[in-house]
Amino acid sequence: MPSMVTVNSQGAEQYLAGVKVRITDKTPPLKAIGVELINVSRRAFKSEGTSLLGRKWDPLKPATIENRKKGKGSGTAKILQDNGILKNGIIMDVATDSVTAGVRKGIPYAKIQYFGGTINHPGSSKPQTFMGNDGKRVFTKGTKPHKIKIVARPYLGFETGTPKKLQMIMNEWTKFVTTGSK
């Protein structure tokens, strides 16, 4: 009776070669993660913040609603959706080892709408009309320099279930890498 066992590593080498090929391209799971992050933002716009914050964004000021009724912008009362530029400007960029979701360049008000802040308005010599604090229309010959407070309205981020969804995407990819089946 022989006292020797022979092990052939050819099967293991073939398996590892397949894993090496499949693990090289990380773009499929990264793209899926990017799509999920964009969908989180779309849901935030549709729910006016509720899907991200658990509550609606702060309401529009009466003056903003009045200006929209007068034809400044699209006339919609939806928050952060006057002309759709910000909502439609959410993009993703997939690199070989990462994915970034955010706002495309060229939307200067995106940051202040997200984080909130104060705008130092330089004033204007043009005649102005706006809603006063009492809800009545005010007419002026112009405005003096003044501050405009913008409340934060986050539209990027994670919902409660987002980390779990992203983990599922990575688990599916890991299964594909290790088994070769989707």
N, CA and C atoms as an extended XYZ file, in Angstrom:
546
Properties=species:S:1:pos:R:3:atomname:S:1:resname:S:1:resid:I:1 pbc="F F F"
N         0.836       -1.174        0.000 N   MET     1
C         0.000        0.000        0.000 CA  MET     1
C         0.887        1.245        0.000 C   MET     1
N         0.631        2.148       -0.969 N   PRO     2
C         1.495        3.318       -1.045 CA  PRO     2
C         1.249        4.272        0.124 C   PRO     2
N         2.236        4.964        0.546 N   SER     3
C         2.106        5.921        1.636 CA  SER     3
C         2.273        7.357        1.138 C   SER     3
N         1.893        7.593       -0.107 N   MET     4
C         2.076        8.895       -0.720 CA  MET     4
C         0.749        9.368       -1.332 C   MET     4
N         0.478       10.667       -1.202 N   VAL     5
C        -0.707       11.275       -1.808 CA  VAL     5
C        -0.202       12.368       -2.743 C   VAL     5
N        -0.761       12.411       -3.952 N   THR     6
C        -0.369       13.430       -4.916 CA  THR     6
C        -1.514       14.426       -5.064 C   THR     6
N        -1.208       15.694       -4.977 N   VAL     7
C        -2.207       16.756       -5.130 CA  VAL     7
C        -1.832       17.563       -6.367 C   VAL     7
N        -2.789       17.719       -7.232 N   ASN     8
C        -2.581       18.486       -8.457 CA  ASN     8
C        -3.184       19.872       -8.256 C   ASN     8
N        -2.416       20.913       -8.433 N   SER     9
C        -2.888       22.281       -8.190 CA  SER     9
C        -3.461       22.932       -9.444 C   SER     9
N        -3.567       22.174      -10.533 N   GLN    10
C        -4.040       22.765      -11.787 CA  GLN    10
C        -5.436       23.366      -11.635 C   GLN    10
N        -6.351       22.674      -10.959 N   GLY    11
C        -7.711       23.192      -10.765 CA  GLY    11
C        -7.708       24.490       -9.959 C   GLY    11
N        -6.897       24.536       -8.915 N   ALA    12
C        -6.807       25.741       -8.092 CA  ALA    12
C        -6.221       26.895       -8.897 C   ALA    12
N        -5.231       26.614       -9.708 N   GLU    13
C        -4.617       27.659      -10.533 CA  GLU    13
C        -5.624       28.208      -11.546 C   GLU    13
N        -6.424       27.337      -12.142 N   GLN    14
C        -7.448       27.800      -13.084 CA  GLN    14
C        -8.491       28.667      -12.371 C   GLN    14
N        -8.910       28.216      -11.190 N   TYR    15
C        -9.885       28.981      -10.400 CA  TYR    15
C        -9.337       30.364      -10.072 C   TYR    15
N        -8.100       30.416       -9.570 N   LEU    16
C        -7.498       31.698       -9.189 CA  LEU    16
C        -7.275       32.592      -10.408 C   LEU    16
N        -6.964       32.016      -11.543 N   ALA    17
C        -6.812       32.814      -12.766 CA  ALA    17
C        -8.146       33.460      -13.140 C   ALA    17
N        -9.245       32.708      -12.984 N   GLY    18
C       -10.577       33.262      -13.255 CA  GLY    18
C       -10.924       34.386      -12.295 C   GLY    18
N       -10.607       34.202      -11.011 N   VAL    19
C       -10.858       35.248      -10.007 CA  VAL    19
C       -10.052       36.496      -10.365 C   VAL    19
N        -8.802       36.301      -10.742 N   LYS    20
C        -7.932       37.442      -11.086 CA  LYS    20
C        -8.522       38.245      -12.245 C   LYS    20
N        -9.033       37.567      -13.245 N   VAL    21
C        -9.634       38.258      -14.395 CA  VAL    21
C       -10.883       39.015      -13.960 C   VAL    21
N       -11.746       38.357      -13.166 N   ARG    22
C       -13.018       38.981      -12.768 CA  ARG    22
C       -12.832       40.120      -11.769 C   ARG    22
N       -11.822       40.055      -10.927 N   ILE    23
C       -11.631       41.082       -9.903 CA  ILE    23
C       -10.976       42.341      -10.487 C   ILE    23
N       -10.392       42.219      -11.648 N   THR    24
C        -9.696       43.354      -12.263 CA  THR    24
C       -10.650       44.494      -12.609 C   THR    24
N       -11.825       44.180      -13.111 N   ASP    25
C       -12.780       45.217      -13.531 CA  ASP    25
C       -13.794       45.467      -12.423 C   ASP    25
N       -13.579       46.546      -11.670 N   LYS    26
C       -14.479       46.894      -10.569 CA  LYS    26
C       -15.583       47.850      -11.003 C   LYS    26
N       -15.588       48.251      -12.280 N   THR    27
C       -16.570       49.251      -12.711 CA  THR    27
C       -18.025       48.788      -12.604 C   THR    27
N       -18.360       47.507      -12.826 N   PRO    28
C       -19.792       47.150      -12.690 CA  PRO    28
C       -20.375       47.450      -11.309 C   PRO    28
N       -19.730       47.034      -10.205 N   PRO    29
C       -20.340       47.374       -8.909 CA  PRO    29
C       -20.259       48.870       -8.612 C   PRO    29
N       -19.186       49.514       -9.048 N   LEU    30
C       -19.073       50.957       -8.799 CA  LEU    30
C       -20.156       51.720       -9.551 C   LEU    30
N       -20.437       51.302      -10.771 N   LYS    31
C       -21.506       51.947      -11.546 CA  LYS    31
C       -22.855       51.719      -10.869 C   LYS    31
N       -23.091       50.511      -10.369 N   ALA    32
C       -24.353       50.211       -9.666 CA  ALA    32
C       -24.487       51.058       -8.399 C   ALA    32
N       -23.384       51.259       -7.688 N   ILE    33
C       -23.401       52.113       -6.495 CA  ILE    33
C       -23.709       53.555       -6.894 C   ILE    33
N       -23.088       54.035       -7.970 N   GLY    34
C       -23.347       55.394       -8.451 CA  GLY    34
C       -24.799       55.601       -8.829 C   GLY    34
N       -25.382       54.621       -9.507 N   VAL    35
C       -26.799       54.713       -9.887 CA  VAL    35
C       -27.670       54.783       -8.639 C   VAL    35
N       -27.352       53.988       -7.628 N   GLU    36
C       -28.131       54.019       -6.380 CA  GLU    36
C       -28.016       55.387       -5.712 C   GLU    36
N       -26.828       55.974       -5.700 N   LEU    37
C       -26.658       57.287       -5.080 CA  LEU    37
C       -27.430       58.368       -5.840 C   LEU    37
N       -27.461       58.279       -7.158 N   ILE    38
C       -28.264       59.216       -7.951 CA  ILE    38
C       -29.747       59.012       -7.661 C   ILE    38
N       -30.165       57.766       -7.533 N   ASN    39
C       -31.568       57.495       -7.203 CA  ASN    39
C       -31.947       58.042       -5.829 C   ASN    39
N       -31.016       58.009       -4.875 N   VAL    40
C       -31.262       58.610       -3.556 CA  VAL    40
C       -31.568       60.097       -3.735 C   VAL    40
N       -30.777       60.773       -4.565 N   SER    41
C       -31.006       62.205       -4.805 CA  SER    41
C       -32.332       62.444       -5.506 C   SER    41
N       -32.657       61.612       -6.476 N   ARG    42
C       -33.940       61.766       -7.181 CA  ARG    42
C       -35.109       61.629       -6.204 C   ARG    42
N       -34.989       60.653       -5.293 N   ARG    43
C       -36.053       60.486       -4.300 CA  ARG    43
C       -36.107       61.688       -3.352 C   ARG    43
N       -34.948       62.272       -3.054 N   ALA    44
C       -34.924       63.461       -2.184 CA  ALA    44
C       -35.665       64.613       -2.850 C   ALA    44
N       -35.438       64.830       -4.148 N   PHE    45
C       -36.152       65.896       -4.851 CA  PHE    45
C       -37.649       65.587       -4.917 C   PHE    45
N       -37.992       64.339       -5.216 N   LYS    46
C       -39.409       63.975       -5.336 CA  LYS    46
C       -40.142       64.144       -4.010 C   LYS    46
N       -39.495       63.780       -2.901 N   SER    47
C       -40.130       63.869       -1.581 CA  SER    47
C       -39.847       65.198       -0.889 C   SER    47
N       -39.146       66.091       -1.579 N   GLU    48
C       -38.737       67.383       -1.020 CA  GLU    48
C       -38.008       67.213        0.313 C   GLU    48
N       -37.070       66.267        0.318 N   GLY    49
C       -36.193       66.067        1.459 CA  GLY    49
C       -36.559       64.946        2.398 C   GLY    49
N       -37.808       64.532        2.393 N   THR    50
C       -38.278       63.558        3.380 CA  THR    50
C       -37.495       62.246        3.329 C   THR    50
N       -37.166       61.757        2.124 N   SER    51
C       -36.472       60.471        2.025 CA  SER    51
C       -35.080       60.516        2.661 C   SER    51
N       -34.459       61.662        2.679 N   LEU    52
C       -33.127       61.792        3.287 CA  LEU    52
C       -33.183       62.207        4.751 C   LEU    52
N       -34.062       63.146        5.070 N   LEU    53
C       -34.064       63.763        6.399 CA  LEU    53
C       -35.129       63.217        7.339 C   LEU    53
N       -36.117       62.527        6.779 N   GLY    54
C       -37.245       62.098        7.596 CA  GLY    54
C       -38.275       63.203        7.780 C   GLY    54
N       -38.048       64.335        7.143 N   ARG    55
C       -38.976       65.467        7.158 CA  ARG    55
C       -38.762       66.254        5.872 C   ARG    55
N       -39.755       67.083        5.537 N   LYS    56
C       -39.613       67.904        4.327 CA  LYS    56
C       -38.595       69.008        4.556 C   LYS    56
N       -37.980       69.449        3.452 N   TRP    57
C       -37.133       70.638        3.524 CA  TRP    57
C       -37.970       71.803        4.039 C   TRP    57
N       -37.313       72.810        4.573 N   ASP    58
C       -38.026       74.014        4.996 CA  ASP    58
C       -38.799       74.576        3.806 C   ASP    58
N       -39.999       75.089        4.053 N   PRO    59
C       -40.825       75.584        2.941 CA  PRO    59
C       -40.211       76.811        2.272 C   PRO    59
N       -40.682       77.065        1.058 N   LEU    60
C       -40.267       78.270        0.342 CA  LEU    60
C       -40.802       79.493        1.064 C   LEU    60
N       -40.079       80.588        0.965 N   LYS    61
C       -40.550       81.843        1.546 CA  LYS    61
C       -41.686       82.382        0.675 C   LYS    61
N       -42.620       83.117        1.271 N   PRO    62
C       -43.728       83.684        0.489 CA  PRO    62
C       -43.242       84.509       -0.705 C   PRO    62
N       -42.136       85.231       -0.542 N   ALA    63
C       -41.615       86.044       -1.648 CA  ALA    63
C       -41.177       85.174       -2.819 C   ALA    63
N       -40.598       84.008       -2.532 N   THR    64
C       -40.176       83.094       -3.596 CA  THR    64
C       -41.389       82.561       -4.340 C   THR    64
N       -42.406       82.177       -3.601 N   ILE    65
C       -43.637       81.672       -4.232 CA  ILE    65
C       -44.262       82.763       -5.089 C   ILE    65
N       -44.295       83.985       -4.568 N   GLU    66
C       -44.869       85.112       -5.312 CA  GLU    66
C       -44.080       85.385       -6.589 C   GLU    66
N       -42.765       85.374       -6.499 N   ASN    67
C       -41.941       85.594       -7.686 CA  ASN    67
C       -42.181       84.524       -8.741 C   ASN    67
N       -42.349       83.298       -8.312 N   ARG    68
C       -42.606       82.220       -9.270 CA  ARG    68
C       -43.964       82.403       -9.946 C   ARG    68
N       -44.936       82.885       -9.201 N   LYS    69
C       -46.258       83.150       -9.788 CA  LYS    69
C       -46.187       84.267      -10.824 C   LYS    69
N       -45.262       85.207      -10.612 N   LYS    70
C       -45.127       86.335      -11.529 CA  LYS    70
C       -44.329       85.977      -12.779 C   LYS    70
N       -43.897       84.737      -12.875 N   GLY    71
C       -43.184       84.331      -14.077 CA  GLY    71
C       -41.687       84.266      -13.943 C   GLY    71
N       -41.167       84.515      -12.758 N   LYS    72
C       -39.729       84.353      -12.555 CA  LYS    72
C       -39.469       82.879      -12.283 C   LYS    72
N       -38.871       82.200      -13.233 N   GLY    73
C       -38.679       80.763      -13.119 CA  GLY    73
C       -39.850       80.042      -13.760 C   GLY    73
N       -40.041       78.802      -13.370 N   SER    74
C       -41.063       77.971      -14.013 CA  SER    74
C       -42.453       78.163      -13.421 C   SER    74
N       -42.527       78.756      -12.237 N   GLY    75
C       -43.812       78.927      -11.592 CA  GLY    75
C       -44.167       77.794      -10.648 C   GLY    75
N       -43.340       76.747      -10.581 N   THR    76
C       -43.644       75.618       -9.713 CA  THR    76
C       -43.424       75.978       -8.243 C   THR    76
N       -44.207       75.380       -7.392 N   ALA    77
C       -44.042       75.600       -5.948 CA  ALA    77
C       -43.133       74.531       -5.337 C   ALA    77
N       -42.597       73.626       -6.164 N   LYS    78
C       -41.730       72.573       -5.643 CA  LYS    78
C       -40.387       73.162       -5.227 C   LYS    78
N       -39.927       72.748       -4.066 N   ILE    79
C       -38.687       73.267       -3.496 CA  ILE    79
C       -37.490       72.729       -4.282 C   ILE    79
N       -36.542       73.612       -4.584 N   LEU    80
C       -35.315       73.315       -5.325 CA  LEU    80
C       -35.571       72.805       -6.747 C   LEU    80
N       -36.767       73.049       -7.277 N   GLN    81
C       -37.083       72.512       -8.590 CA  GLN    81
C       -37.684       73.560       -9.511 C   GLN    81
N       -37.255       74.791       -9.369 N   ASP    82
C       -37.803       75.862      -10.179 CA  ASP    82
C       -37.628       75.602      -11.672 C   ASP    82
N       -36.400       75.273      -12.083 N   ASN    83
C       -36.166       75.040      -13.509 CA  ASN    83
C       -35.563       73.673      -13.796 C   ASN    83
N       -35.302       72.875      -12.792 N   GLY    84
C       -34.806       71.513      -12.979 CA  GLY    84
C       -33.306       71.393      -13.185 C   GLY    84
N       -32.600       72.518      -13.227 N   ILE    85
C       -31.160       72.463      -13.487 CA  ILE    85
C       -30.422       71.717      -12.372 C   ILE    85
N       -30.730       72.028      -11.126 N   LEU    86
C       -30.052       71.364      -10.010 CA  LEU    86
C       -30.420       69.883       -9.967 C   LEU    86
N       -31.698       69.583      -10.030 N   LYS    87
C       -32.159       68.190       -9.969 CA  LYS    87
C       -31.545       67.357      -11.093 C   LYS    87
N       -31.494       67.923      -12.290 N   ASN    88
C       -30.949       67.188      -13.434 CA  ASN    88
C       -29.433       67.271      -13.517 C   ASN    88
N       -28.825       68.024      -12.607 N   GLY    89
C       -27.371       68.165      -12.596 CA  GLY    89
C       -26.663       67.183      -11.689 C   GLY    89
N       -27.403       66.240      -11.091 N   ILE    90
C       -26.789       65.222      -10.242 CA  ILE    90
C       -26.170       64.169      -11.164 C   ILE    90
N       -24.876       63.952      -11.020 N   ILE    91
C       -24.158       63.036      -11.913 CA  ILE    91
C       -23.274       62.097      -11.106 C   ILE    91
N       -22.747       61.097      -11.802 N   MET    92
C       -21.772       60.209      -11.175 CA  MET    92
C       -20.564       60.104      -12.090 C   MET    92
N       -19.428       59.837      -11.480 N   ASP    93
C       -18.190       59.629      -12.212 CA  ASP    93
C       -17.566       58.345      -11.685 C   ASP    93
N       -17.440       57.355      -12.569 N   VAL    94
C       -16.878       56.065      -12.181 CA  VAL    94
C       -15.435       56.001      -12.658 C   VAL    94
N       -14.529       55.784      -11.721 N   ALA    95
C       -13.111       55.585      -12.034 CA  ALA    95
C       -12.795       54.098      -11.838 C   ALA    95
N       -11.555       53.716      -11.988 N   THR    96
C       -11.215       52.295      -11.865 CA  THR    96
C       -11.419       51.762      -10.453 C   THR    96
N       -11.234       52.595       -9.445 N   ASP    97
C       -11.340       52.133       -8.053 CA  ASP    97
C       -12.302       52.939       -7.195 C   ASP    97
N       -13.098       53.830       -7.803 N   SER    98
C       -13.995       54.660       -6.997 CA  SER    98
C       -15.162       55.160       -7.840 C   SER    98
N       -16.167       55.633       -7.126 N   VAL    99
C       -17.306       56.281       -7.776 CA  VAL    99
C       -17.626       57.539       -6.971 C   VAL    99
N       -17.945       58.602       -7.681 N   THR   100
C       -18.306       59.860       -7.051 CA  THR   100
C       -19.665       60.282       -7.583 C   THR   100
N       -20.557       60.639       -6.695 N   ALA   101
C       -21.856       61.187       -7.092 CA  ALA   101
C       -21.919       62.602       -6.549 C   ALA   101
N       -22.373       63.523       -7.375 N   GLY   102
C       -22.447       64.907       -6.949 CA  GLY   102
C       -23.108       65.759       -8.007 C   GLY   102
N       -22.877       67.054       -7.920 N   VAL   103
C       -23.483       68.009       -8.841 CA  VAL   103
C       -22.456       68.388       -9.898 C   VAL   103
N       -22.891       68.389      -11.150 N   ARG   104
C       -21.967       68.764      -12.234 CA  ARG   104
C       -21.514       70.214      -12.048 C   ARG   104
N       -20.386       70.522      -12.634 N   LYS   105
C       -19.854       71.890      -12.557 CA  LYS   105
C       -20.776       72.840      -13.302 C   LYS   105
N       -20.740       74.091      -12.902 N   GLY   106
C       -21.518       75.105      -13.601 CA  GLY   106
C       -22.866       75.408      -12.961 C   GLY   106
N       -23.111       74.873      -11.779 N   ILE   107
C       -24.341       75.189      -11.046 CA  ILE   107
C       -23.902       75.900       -9.767 C   ILE   107
N       -23.725       77.217       -9.850 N   PRO   108
C       -23.087       77.947       -8.747 CA  PRO   108
C       -23.868       77.943       -7.441 C   PRO   108
N       -25.166       77.775       -7.485 N   TYR   109
C       -25.964       77.836       -6.257 CA  TYR   109
C       -26.121       76.469       -5.590 C   TYR   109
N       -25.575       75.410       -6.176 N   ALA   110
C       -25.749       74.058       -5.637 CA  ALA   110
C       -25.227       73.948       -4.211 C   ALA   110
N       -24.057       74.504       -3.960 N   LYS   111
C       -23.429       74.380       -2.635 CA  LYS   111
C       -24.236       75.088       -1.559 C   LYS   111
N       -24.665       76.316       -1.814 N   ILE   112
C       -25.399       77.053       -0.780 CA  ILE   112
C       -26.784       76.448       -0.552 C   ILE   112
N       -27.376       75.872       -1.583 N   GLN   113
C       -28.672       75.209       -1.389 CA  GLN   113
C       -28.496       73.959       -0.526 C   GLN   113
N       -27.392       73.262       -0.690 N   TYR   114
C       -27.139       72.035        0.082 CA  TYR   114
C       -26.777       72.346        1.534 C   TYR   114
N       -25.819       73.239        1.728 N   PHE   115
C       -25.310       73.516        3.072 CA  PHE   115
C       -26.015       74.670        3.775 C   PHE   115
N       -26.682       75.530        3.000 N   GLY   116
C       -27.244       76.736        3.575 CA  GLY   116
C       -26.156       77.789        3.731 C   GLY   116
N       -26.553       78.989        4.075 N   GLY   117
C       -25.574       80.048        4.265 CA  GLY   117
C       -26.206       81.413        4.055 C   GLY   117
N       -25.370       82.411        3.986 N   THR   118
C       -25.827       83.787        3.829 CA  THR   118
C       -25.217       84.380        2.569 C   THR   118
N       -26.047       85.008        1.764 N   ILE   119
C       -25.603       85.721        0.570 CA  ILE   119
C       -25.593       87.198        0.902 C   ILE   119
N       -24.507       87.854        0.598 N   ASN   120
C       -24.423       89.306        0.775 CA  ASN   120
C       -24.854       89.957       -0.531 C   ASN   120
N       -26.110       90.373       -0.593 N   HIS   121
C       -26.663       90.990       -1.803 CA  HIS   121
C       -26.151       92.424       -1.898 C   HIS   121
N       -25.618       92.828       -3.069 N   PRO   122
C       -25.047       94.174       -3.180 CA  PRO   122
C       -26.078       95.290       -3.266 C   PRO   122
N       -27.345       94.945       -3.391 N   GLY   123
C       -28.373       95.963       -3.576 CA  GLY   123
C       -28.578       96.253       -5.050 C   GLY   123
N       -29.570       97.079       -5.341 N   SER   124
C       -29.879       97.387       -6.734 CA  SER   124
C       -30.575       98.740       -6.801 C   SER   124
N       -30.337       99.457       -7.889 N   SER   125
C       -31.018      100.743       -8.072 CA  SER   125
C       -32.309      100.559       -8.879 C   SER   125
N       -32.575       99.347       -9.367 N   LYS   126
C       -33.789       99.085      -10.143 CA  LYS   126
C       -35.010       99.045       -9.221 C   LYS   126
N       -36.173       99.454       -9.726 N   PRO   127
C       -37.395       99.314       -8.929 CA  PRO   127
C       -37.638       97.833       -8.598 C   PRO   127
N       -38.069       97.575       -7.388 N   GLN   128
C       -38.265       96.211       -6.907 CA  GLN   128
C       -39.679       96.061       -6.350 C   GLN   128
N       -40.195       94.866       -6.425 N   THR   129
C       -41.429       94.519       -5.726 CA  THR   129
C       -41.206       93.164       -5.063 C   THR   129
N       -41.633       93.041       -3.837 N   PHE   130
C       -41.464       91.785       -3.115 CA  PHE   130
C       -42.505       91.699       -2.013 C   PHE   130
N       -42.598       90.520       -1.412 N   MET   131
C       -43.529       90.304       -0.313 CA  MET   131
C       -42.856       90.705        0.986 C   MET   131
N       -43.525       91.541        1.753 N   GLY   132
C       -43.011       91.945        3.051 CA  GLY   132
C       -43.231       90.853        4.084 C   GLY   132
N       -42.689       91.052        5.269 N   ASN   133
C       -42.840       90.063        6.341 CA  ASN   133
C       -44.296       89.873        6.745 C   ASN   133
N       -45.128       90.894        6.489 N   ASP   134
C       -46.546       90.790        6.842 CA  ASP   134
C       -47.370       90.143        5.729 C   ASP   134
N       -46.714       89.723        4.648 N   GLY   135
C       -47.422       89.075        3.539 CA  GLY   135
C       -47.965       90.042        2.506 C   GLY   135
N       -47.751       91.350        2.698 N   LYS   136
C       -48.244       92.351        1.751 CA  LYS   136
C       -47.145       92.719        0.761 C   LYS   136
N       -47.552       93.075       -0.441 N   ARG   137
C       -46.606       93.466       -1.487 CA  ARG   137
C       -45.980       94.813       -1.143 C   ARG   137
N       -44.665       94.897       -1.349 N   VAL   138
C       -43.904       96.116       -1.094 CA  VAL   138
C       -43.269       96.553       -2.409 C   VAL   138
N       -43.376       97.849       -2.720 N   PHE   139
C       -42.737       98.423       -3.906 CA  PHE   139
C       -41.630       99.349       -3.435 C   PHE   139
N       -40.473       99.273       -4.076 N   THR   140
C       -39.369      100.149       -3.713 CA  THR   140
C       -38.708      100.705       -4.976 C   THR   140
N       -37.919      101.750       -4.818 N   LYS   141
C       -37.160      102.323       -5.934 CA  LYS   141
C       -35.853      101.568       -6.122 C   LYS   141
N       -35.576      100.671       -5.259 N   GLY   142
C       -34.348       99.888       -5.298 CA  GLY   142
C       -34.145       99.234       -3.946 C   GLY   142
N       -33.044       98.560       -3.791 N   THR   143
C       -32.742       97.936       -2.501 CA  THR   143
C       -31.339       98.308       -2.066 C   THR   143
N       -31.159       98.407       -0.784 N   LYS   144
C       -29.842       98.639       -0.208 CA  LYS   144
C       -29.131       97.292       -0.121 C   LYS   144
N       -27.834       97.298        0.030 N   PRO   145
C       -27.145       96.030        0.271 CA  PRO   145
C       -27.762       95.337        1.496 C   PRO   145
N       -27.956       94.023        1.373 N   HIS   146
C       -28.575       93.276        2.464 CA  HIS   146
C       -28.138       91.820        2.404 C   HIS   146
N       -28.436       91.125        3.474 N   LYS   147
C       -28.089       89.698        3.567 CA  LYS   147
C       -29.329       88.858        3.279 C   LYS   147
N       -29.118       87.750        2.585 N   ILE   148
C       -30.189       86.792        2.301 CA  ILE   148
C       -29.770       85.461        2.917 C   ILE   148
N       -30.576       84.963        3.846 N   LYS   149
C       -30.267       83.690        4.501 CA  LYS   149
C       -30.905       82.557        3.702 C   LYS   149
N       -30.092       81.585        3.332 N   ILE   150
C       -30.559       80.395        2.623 CA  ILE   150
C       -30.484       79.224        3.597 C   ILE   150
N       -31.598       78.530        3.792 N   VAL   151
C       -31.592       77.374        4.691 CA  VAL   151
C       -31.014       76.163        3.954 C   VAL   151
N       -30.388       75.269        4.698 N   ALA   152
C       -29.814       74.053        4.116 CA  ALA   152
C       -30.928       73.111        3.675 C   ALA   152
N       -30.770       72.594        2.476 N   ARG   153
C       -31.702       71.598        1.944 CA  ARG   153
C       -30.881       70.479        1.298 C   ARG   153
N       -30.380       69.537        2.103 N   PRO   154
C       -29.539       68.464        1.568 CA  PRO   154
C       -30.276       67.618        0.530 C   PRO   154
N       -29.598       67.330       -0.572 N   TYR   155
C       -30.184       66.527       -1.645 CA  TYR   155
C       -29.246       65.410       -2.086 C   TYR   155
N       -28.124       65.247       -1.424 N   LEU   156
C       -27.186       64.147       -1.663 CA  LEU   156
C       -26.979       63.429       -0.341 C   LEU   156
N       -26.745       62.139       -0.392 N   GLY   157
C       -26.443       61.425        0.840 CA  GLY   157
C       -27.008       60.032        0.867 C   GLY   157
N       -27.176       59.522        2.074 N   PHE   158
C       -27.675       58.169        2.290 CA  PHE   158
C       -29.036       58.220        2.965 C   PHE   158
N       -29.948       57.409        2.466 N   GLU   159
C       -31.209       57.167        3.166 CA  GLU   159
C       -30.936       56.066        4.192 C   GLU   159
N       -31.918       55.760        5.001 N   THR   160
C       -31.756       54.732        6.027 CA  THR   160
C       -31.276       53.405        5.444 C   THR   160
N       -31.854       52.980        4.326 N   GLY   161
C       -31.511       51.679        3.750 CA  GLY   161
C       -30.354       51.692        2.766 C   GLY   161
N       -29.764       52.839        2.505 N   THR   162
C       -28.711       52.920        1.484 CA  THR   162
C       -27.492       52.052        1.804 C   THR   162
N       -26.928       52.108        3.015 N   PRO   163
C       -25.760       51.252        3.270 CA  PRO   163
C       -26.045       49.772        3.015 C   PRO   163
N       -27.237       49.320        3.368 N   LYS   164
C       -27.592       47.915        3.139 CA  LYS   164
C       -27.652       47.615        1.635 C   LYS   164
N       -28.216       48.531        0.852 N   LYS   165
C       -28.275       48.342       -0.603 CA  LYS   165
C       -26.874       48.291       -1.202 C   LYS   165
N       -26.000       49.168       -0.740 N   LEU   166
C       -24.639       49.177       -1.255 CA  LEU   166
C       -23.897       47.899       -0.861 C   LEU   166
N       -24.159       47.400        0.337 N   GLN   167
C       -23.556       46.136        0.769 CA  GLN   167
C       -24.052       44.987       -0.099 C   GLN   167
N       -25.328       44.999       -0.458 N   MET   168
C       -25.878       43.955       -1.336 CA  MET   168
C       -25.197       43.993       -2.707 C   MET   168
N       -24.967       45.185       -3.234 N   ILE   169
C       -24.275       45.312       -4.520 CA  ILE   169
C       -22.888       44.690       -4.421 C   ILE   169
N       -22.168       44.989       -3.349 N   MET   170
C       -20.822       44.446       -3.188 CA  MET   170
C       -20.853       42.939       -2.952 C   MET   170
N       -21.849       42.441       -2.236 N   ASN   171
C       -21.979       40.993       -2.031 CA  ASN   171
C       -22.221       40.272       -3.356 C   ASN   171
N       -23.084       40.855       -4.202 N   GLU   172
C       -23.340       40.246       -5.520 CA  GLU   172
C       -22.065       40.226       -6.356 C   GLU   172
N       -21.294       41.305       -6.301 N   TRP   173
C       -20.057       41.365       -7.064 CA  TRP   173
C       -19.047       40.346       -6.526 C   TRP   173
N       -18.957       40.243       -5.192 N   THR   174
C       -18.045       39.262       -4.589 CA  THR   174
C       -18.413       37.855       -5.013 C   THR   174
N       -19.706       37.563       -5.045 N   LYS   175
C       -20.156       36.230       -5.501 CA  LYS   175
C       -19.721       36.007       -6.941 C   LYS   175
N       -19.900       37.034       -7.780 N   PHE   176
C       -19.497       36.902       -9.185 CA  PHE   176
C       -17.983       36.677       -9.293 C   PHE   176
N       -17.205       37.438       -8.535 N   VAL   177
C       -15.752       37.307       -8.603 CA  VAL   177
C       -15.319       35.909       -8.179 C   VAL   177
N       -15.920       35.384       -7.116 N   THR   178
C       -15.471       34.099       -6.576 CA  THR   178
C       -16.052       32.891       -7.301 C   THR   178
N       -17.243       33.034       -7.888 N   THR   179
C       -17.862       31.872       -8.535 CA  THR   179
C       -17.953       31.986      -10.057 C   THR   179
N       -17.907       33.194      -10.539 N   GLY   180
C       -18.041       33.398      -11.984 CA  GLY   180
C       -19.476       33.462      -12.447 C   GLY   180
N       -20.431       33.320      -11.534 N   SER   181
C       -21.851       33.400      -11.919 CA  SER   181
C       -22.500       34.593      -11.240 C   SER   181
N       -23.474       35.141      -11.932 N   LYS   182
C       -24.148       36.341      -11.409 CA  LYS   182
C       -25.282       35.982      -10.493 C   LYS   182
